[in-house]
């Protein structure tokens, strides 16, 4: 399937080493892998945080949320990924940060 911003194919999506380690610590390996695969087709998932320019390349920062899993005790997590449309080809996504949400606290 061709990506509209990249006529030759899909977006290349990767998880940085640091984000992969954090996902493992949180028991979120599988949800992060599912997100990585989804980002290959829809790289602009989540809230647009900001757009920056590095040299001549535009980079869009997004933050999707993955619901928690009460059965395993995994908290909801917020993910930050950087999408570099193009050029250069191919467009890329880097999942760079995974942050667990604080558990809800009862009102005191």
N, CA, C and O of each residue as an XYZ file, in Angstrom:
432
protein
N       0.840     -1.183      0.000
C       0.000      0.000      0.000
C       0.877      1.234      0.000
O       1.839      1.324      0.763
N       0.557      2.143     -0.819
C       1.335      3.355     -0.967
C       0.870      4.408      0.027
O      -0.330      4.560      0.257
N       1.798      5.124      0.609
C       1.463      6.224      1.511
C       1.287      7.476      0.665
O       2.076      7.694     -0.255
N       0.268      8.322      0.942
C       0.025      9.489      0.098
C       1.195     10.461      0.030
O       1.364     11.138     -0.984
N       2.011     10.549      1.083
C       3.164     11.449      1.067
C       4.386     10.793      0.426
O       5.396     11.455      0.189
N       4.293      9.515      0.150
C       5.449      8.770     -0.346
C       4.971      7.802     -1.422
O       4.579      6.679     -1.108
N       4.998      8.224     -2.693
C       4.420      7.418     -3.759
C       5.076      6.053     -3.926
O       4.448      5.148     -4.476
N       6.302      5.870     -3.478
C       6.999      4.608     -3.691
C       6.709      3.547     -2.656
O       7.137      2.407     -2.840
N       6.010      3.850     -1.580
C       5.762      2.841     -0.564
C       5.343      3.455      0.751
O       4.910      4.605      0.811
N       5.478      2.677      1.791
C       5.030      3.089      3.107
C       6.123      3.834      3.865
O       7.257      3.975      3.406
N       5.740      4.293      5.015
C       6.636      4.983      5.924
C       7.474      3.938      6.672
O       6.976      2.863      7.006
N       8.725      4.252      6.928
C       9.571      3.387      7.743
C       9.404      3.827      9.196
O       9.661      4.985      9.523
N       8.972      2.907     10.075
C       8.741      3.235     11.482
C       9.636      2.366     12.354
O       9.697      1.150     12.178
N      10.330      3.000     13.297
C      11.234      2.290     14.197
C      11.003      2.750     15.633
O      10.422      3.806     15.885
N      11.473      1.928     16.562
C      11.436      2.260     17.989
C      12.882      2.466     18.413
O      13.721      1.600     18.167
N      13.189      3.586     19.040
C      14.561      3.810     19.496
C      14.904      2.816     20.599
O      14.012      2.257     21.237
N      16.185      2.599     20.818
C      16.622      1.665     21.861
C      16.086      2.070     23.232
O      15.624      1.226     23.999
N      16.149      3.352     23.531
C      15.681      3.835     24.838
C      14.183      3.593     25.009
O      13.744      3.162     26.075
N      13.394      3.867     23.965
C      11.952      3.649     24.037
C      11.635      2.161     24.140
O      10.711      1.778     24.857
N      12.381      1.324     23.440
C      12.168     -0.127     23.511
C      12.439     -0.633     24.922
O      11.703     -1.478     25.431
N      13.480     -0.125     25.549
C      13.806     -0.529     26.928
C      12.694     -0.101     27.887
O      12.299     -0.858     28.773
N      12.198      1.119     27.697
C      11.127      1.620     28.571
C       9.850      0.800     28.369
O       9.155      0.487     29.335
N       9.544      0.455     27.126
C       8.371     -0.372     26.839
C       8.492     -1.719     27.540
O       7.518     -2.228     28.093
N       9.678     -2.289     27.514
C       9.905     -3.575     28.170
C       9.697     -3.449     29.676
O       9.056     -4.301     30.292
N      10.242     -2.383     30.268
C      10.095     -2.159     31.710
C       8.625     -2.031     32.113
O       8.237     -2.452     33.203
N       7.813     -1.450     31.234
C       6.397     -1.210     31.538
C       5.494     -2.353     31.094
O       4.282     -2.307     31.303
N       6.083     -3.380     30.481
C       5.277     -4.478     29.962
C       4.441     -4.063     28.767
O       3.350     -4.589     28.548
N       4.958     -3.117     27.995
C       4.210     -2.566     26.864
C       4.833     -2.921     25.514
O       4.583     -2.239     24.520
N       5.643     -3.983     25.472
C       6.299     -4.362     24.214
C       5.285     -4.565     23.084
O       5.440     -4.018     21.992
N       4.249     -5.356     23.362
C       3.276     -5.674     22.315
C       2.469     -4.453     21.874
O       2.309     -4.245     20.672
N       1.952     -3.636     22.802
C       1.228     -2.439     22.334
C       2.114     -1.486     21.534
O       1.642     -0.860     20.585
N       3.383     -1.369     21.901
C       4.285     -0.480     21.163
C       4.567     -1.044     19.772
O       4.659     -0.288     18.804
N       4.704     -2.354     19.668
C       4.907     -2.961     18.348
C       3.672     -2.771     17.472
O       3.799     -2.503     16.277
N       2.481     -2.906     18.050
C       1.256     -2.664     17.279
C       1.202     -1.205     16.807
O       0.831     -0.925     15.667
N       1.578     -0.277     17.706
C       1.609      1.136     17.337
C       2.623      1.365     16.215
O       2.334      2.086     15.260
N       3.804      0.763     16.322
C       4.835      0.925     15.280
C       4.295      0.500     13.920
O       4.487      1.199     12.925
N       3.622     -0.644     13.880
C       3.057     -1.126     12.611
C       1.970     -0.178     12.092
O       1.877      0.070     10.890
N       1.158      0.343     13.000
C       0.103      1.270     12.597
C       0.694      2.574     12.058
O       0.156      3.157     11.118
N       1.795      3.029     12.648
C       2.432      4.271     12.205
C       3.017      4.145     10.795
O       3.221      5.155     10.121
N       3.290      2.920     10.344
C       3.763      2.727      8.972
C       2.691      3.160      7.974
O       3.007      3.547      6.849
N       1.429      3.094      8.384
C       0.316      3.443      7.507
C      -0.288      4.800      7.835
O      -0.791      5.493      6.951
N      -0.235      5.181      9.126
C      -0.819      6.451      9.579
C       0.187      7.163     10.491
O       0.035      7.134     11.712
N       1.196      7.792      9.921
C       2.264      8.386     10.738
C       1.868      9.608     11.549
O       2.636     10.063     12.396
N       0.686     10.140     11.303
C       0.268     11.339     12.032
C      -0.763     11.014     13.111
O      -1.702     11.781     13.320
N      -0.594      9.885     13.795
C      -1.497      9.503     14.880
C      -1.193     10.290     16.142
O      -0.033     10.570     16.441
N      -2.213     10.641     16.868
C      -2.027     11.326     18.146
C      -2.155     12.831     18.004
O      -2.483     13.368     16.946
N      -1.879     13.485     19.128
C      -1.926     14.952     19.166
C      -0.651     15.507     18.557
O       0.445     15.045     18.875
N      -0.787     16.490     17.690
C       0.390     17.179     17.155
C       0.933     18.074     18.260
O       0.258     19.001     18.707
N       2.148     17.793     18.695
C       2.778     18.584     19.753
C       3.377     19.853     19.162
O       3.119     20.960     19.633
N       4.179     19.668     18.122
C       4.799     20.808     17.451
C       5.491     20.343     16.193
O       5.688     19.146     15.981
N       5.854     21.287     15.368
C       6.624     21.014     14.156
C       7.918     21.802     14.270
O       7.916     22.987     14.603
N       9.019     21.124     13.986
C      10.330     21.776     14.046
C      11.047     21.556     12.715
O      10.674     20.687     11.927
N      12.078     22.356     12.484
C      12.880     22.193     11.290
C      14.321     21.956     11.719
O      14.897     22.742     12.471
N      14.895     20.859     11.227
C      16.307     20.547     11.453
C      16.982     20.614     10.101
O      16.646     19.853      9.194
N      17.941     21.531      9.963
C      18.570     21.812      8.664
C      17.436     22.198      7.712
O      16.804     23.236      7.906
N      17.172     21.399      6.707
C      16.076     21.716      5.782
C      14.923     20.730      5.930
O      13.962     20.783      5.162
N      15.005     19.848      6.890
C      13.992     18.807      7.049
C      12.967     19.179      8.117
O      13.318     19.592      9.223
N      11.706     19.024      7.765
C      10.607     19.282      8.688
C      10.345     18.018      9.509
O      10.302     16.918      8.959
N      10.169     18.176     10.833
C       9.876     17.057     11.721
C       8.650     17.412     12.539
O       8.585     18.467     13.169
N       7.673     16.503     12.517
C       6.431     16.697     13.260
C       6.454     15.785     14.478
O       6.722     14.590     14.352
N       6.176     16.339     15.658
C       6.154     15.554     16.888
C       4.706     15.303     17.305
O       3.909     16.234     17.417
N       4.382     14.036     17.531
C       3.027     13.622     17.904
C       3.055     12.829     19.200
O       4.077     12.252     19.572
N       1.904     12.810     19.884
C       1.791     12.023     21.109
C       0.459     11.273     21.148
O      -0.563     11.829     21.551
N       0.479      9.999     20.723
C      -0.715      9.174     20.916
C      -0.722      8.569     22.320
O       0.315      8.492     22.980
N      -1.899      8.145     22.762
C      -2.053      7.530     24.087
C      -2.481      6.088     23.891
O      -3.324      5.799     23.042
N      -1.907      5.180     24.669
C      -2.292      3.780     24.668
C      -2.940      3.491     26.012
O      -2.345      3.717     27.066
N      -4.165      2.991     25.959
C      -4.902      2.682     27.187
C      -4.157      1.661     28.041
O      -3.412      0.827     27.526
N      -4.369      1.738     29.343
C      -3.778      0.776     30.262
C      -4.459     -0.581     30.157
O      -5.509     -0.722     29.531
N      -3.843     -1.569     30.776
C      -4.394     -2.922     30.796
C      -4.516     -3.350     32.250
O      -3.539     -3.808     32.841
N      -5.715     -3.208     32.840
C      -5.893     -3.561     34.249
C      -5.560     -5.026     34.539
O      -5.114     -5.356     35.639
N      -5.773     -5.901     33.559
C      -5.484     -7.323     33.758
C      -4.019     -7.612     34.026
O      -3.690     -8.518     34.791
N      -3.141     -6.846     33.399
C      -1.699     -7.046     33.599
C      -1.100     -5.995     34.529
O       0.057     -6.099     34.934
N      -1.900     -4.980     34.863
C      -1.376     -3.912     35.716
C      -0.596     -2.863     34.954
O      -0.010     -1.970     35.565
N      -0.571     -2.951     33.601
C       0.160     -1.963     32.818
C      -0.625     -0.657     32.807
O      -1.813     -0.648     32.484
N       0.038      0.450     33.160
C      -0.654      1.745     33.158
C      -0.889      2.234     31.731
O      -0.282      1.734     30.784
N      -1.765      3.206     31.592
C      -1.893      3.898     30.308
C      -0.559      4.589     30.044
O       0.124      5.023     30.971
N      -0.206      4.684     28.781
C       1.077      5.321     28.444
C       0.871      6.348     27.335
O       0.016      6.203     26.461
N       1.679      7.374     27.409
C       1.741      8.373     26.350
C       3.035      8.143     25.606
O       4.088      7.939     26.210
N       2.947      8.178     24.295
C       4.091      7.916     23.439
C       4.401      9.194     22.682
O       3.489      9.917     22.281
N       5.677      9.477     22.484
C       6.069     10.604     21.638
C       6.815     10.025     20.447
O       7.780      9.276     20.598
N       6.341     10.391     19.254
C       7.060      9.958     18.057
C       7.292     11.139     17.126
O       6.513     12.091     17.075
N       8.391     11.038     16.397
C       8.787     12.078     15.453
C       8.559     11.556     14.043
O       9.058     10.493     13.675
N       7.808     12.306     13.266
C       7.534     11.948     11.877
C       8.282     12.910     10.974
O       8.102     14.125     11.057
N       9.118     12.360     10.114
C       9.850     13.146      9.123
C       9.254     12.830      7.768
O       9.595     11.809      7.171
N       8.358     13.694      7.261
C       7.719     13.382      5.986
C       8.749     13.157      4.893
O       9.294     12.056      4.817
N       9.034     14.076      4.087
C      10.052     13.919      3.065
C      10.210     15.233      2.352
O       9.310     16.065      2.464
N      11.277     15.491      1.630
C      12.403     14.571      1.477
C      13.237     14.510      2.746
O      13.011     15.371      3.596
N      14.123     13.646      2.964
C      14.504     12.585      2.027
C      13.513     11.435      2.058
O      12.725     11.302      2.995
N      13.562     10.616      1.037
C      12.732      9.416      0.988
C      13.465      8.293      1.655
O      14.694      8.311      1.597
N      12.885      7.363      2.253
C      11.460      7.318      2.538
C      11.133      8.134      3.781
O      12.025      8.435      4.574
N       9.869      8.495      3.959
C       9.452      9.162      5.192
C       9.698      8.215      6.373
O       9.597      6.997      6.227
N      10.019      8.776      7.531
C      10.322      7.935      8.695
C       9.560      8.392      9.933
O       9.179      9.555     10.068
N       9.352      7.431     10.834
C       8.784      7.695     12.149
C       9.721      7.066     13.164
O      10.142      5.920     13.004
N      10.050      7.822     14.219
C      10.861      7.295     15.327
C      10.044      7.410     16.599
O       9.712      8.508     17.045
N       9.722      6.252     17.183
C       9.085      6.266     18.499
C      10.216      6.517     19.484
O      11.106      5.682     19.644
N      10.178      7.672     20.143
C      11.320      8.112     20.926
C      11.112      8.091     22.432
O      12.083      7.961     23.178
N       9.876      8.215     22.903
C       9.661      8.289     24.350
C       8.348      7.609     24.712
O       7.359      7.680     23.981
N       8.373      6.951     25.859
C       7.196      6.291     26.395
C       7.091      6.700     27.858
O       8.000      6.460     28.652
N       5.966      7.323     28.200
C       5.791      7.854     29.549
C       4.519      7.279     30.152
O       3.435      7.477     29.603
N       4.631      6.560     31.288
C       3.418      6.035     31.922
C       2.638      7.166     32.584
O       3.215      8.123     33.101
N       1.323      7.034     32.557
C       0.498      8.006     33.267
C       0.457      7.611     34.729
O       0.516      6.430     35.074
N       0.355      8.618     35.584
C       0.196      8.345     37.006
C      -1.159      7.673     37.217
O      -2.142      8.034     36.570
N      -1.210      6.694     38.122
C      -2.509      6.074     38.390
C      -3.474      7.094     38.986
O      -3.072      8.038     39.667
N      -4.745      6.876     38.713
C      -5.754      7.777     39.279
C      -5.695      7.676     40.804
O      -5.517      6.596     41.367
N      -5.847      8.806     41.441
C      -5.854      8.829     42.912
C      -7.246      9.178     43.372
O      -7.889     10.058     42.799
N      -7.724      8.498     44.404
C      -9.042      8.859     44.917
C      -9.002     10.276     45.505
O      -7.973     10.722     46.014
N     -10.118     10.956     45.424
C     -10.189     12.315     46.007
C     -10.051     12.214     47.514
O     -10.649     11.350     48.155
N      -9.260     13.102     48.058
C      -9.018     13.066     49.506
C      -9.756     14.146     50.212
O      -9.664     14.260     51.435
